[in-house]
Amino acid sequence: MTVMKRRSKMISVRLSEQEYRNLVALCEQRGARSLSDLARDAMSGLLSDGNGKAVEVERLQGRVMELENEVRRLARMLERD
C-alpha cells in the first residue's frame, strides 16, 4: 500500500464553466482519482521540465480537447436536424 505524503498547502484558481468541464472530462479520460490529483500531476510535470516543452504539450492537448468537444456539440446539433 502506498503511503501518501501529508499535504498542508493549498492553492485556488478560478475557472470558467467551459474550463471546468474540460478539466473534469480530462480527469475522467486520464483516470485520475480527483481534479486535485490531475492538477497536482500537471504541476509536477511543469516543475520537472525546465525547457517549457511540457507546458506547450499540455496547452496543445487542452486545445485539442476543446476542439473535440466543439465537434461533438456540432455533431449533436446536426443529428437533431
ZAMARGU-4260 file (C-alpha; in steps of 0.2 Angstrom, whole numbers, plus 5000, padded with zeros to 4 digits):
<rodrens>
0) 5000/5000/5000 | 5007/5017/4995 | 5010/5029/5010 | 5003/5046/5005 | 5013/5062/5010
5) 5004/5073/5021 | 4999/5089/5011 | 4997/5105/5021 | 4997/5119/5007 | 4983/5123/4996
10) 4981/5134/4981 | 4965/5141/4972 | 4961/5145/4954 | 4945/5152/4946 | 4939/5143/4930
15) 4926/5147/4918 | 4912/5134/4916 | 4920/5128/4900 | 4937/5126/4908 | 4930/5117/4922
20) 4920/5105/4911 | 4936/5102/4900 | 4946/5098/4916 | 4933/5086/4923 | 4932/5077/4905
25) 4951/5076/4906 | 4951/5069/4923 | 4939/5056/4918 | 4949/5052/4902 | 4965/5050/4911
30) 4958/5040/4925 | 4963/5052/4939 | 4956/5050/4956 | 4951/5068/4958 | 4953/5085/4950
35) 4966/5089/4963 | 4977/5074/4958 | 4976/5079/4940 | 4981/5096/4944 | 4995/5090/4955
40) 5002/5079/4941 | 5001/5093/4929 | 5010/5105/4940 | 5023/5092/4944 | 5027/5090/4926
45) 5029/5109/4924 | 5041/5109/4939 | 5051/5095/4932 | 5053/5101/4914 | 5064/5116/4914
50) 5063/5119/4895 | 5044/5123/4894 | 5040/5109/4882 | 5028/5101/4894 | 5019/5117/4895
55) 5017/5118/4876 | 5011/5100/4875 | 4998/5102/4889 | 4992/5118/4881 | 4990/5109/4864
60) 4981/5094/4872 | 4969/5106/4880 | 4966/5115/4864 | 4963/5098/4855 | 4951/5093/4869
65) 4941/5110/4866 | 4940/5106/4848 | 4934/5088/4851 | 4921/5095/4862 | 4915/5108/4849
70) 4915/5094/4835 | 4904/5083/4847 | 4892/5098/4850 | 4891/5102/4832 | 4888/5084/4828
75) 4873/5083/4841 | 4866/5098/4833 | 4866/5090/4816 | 4858/5074/4822 | 4844/5084/4829
80) 4840/5091/4812
</rodrens>
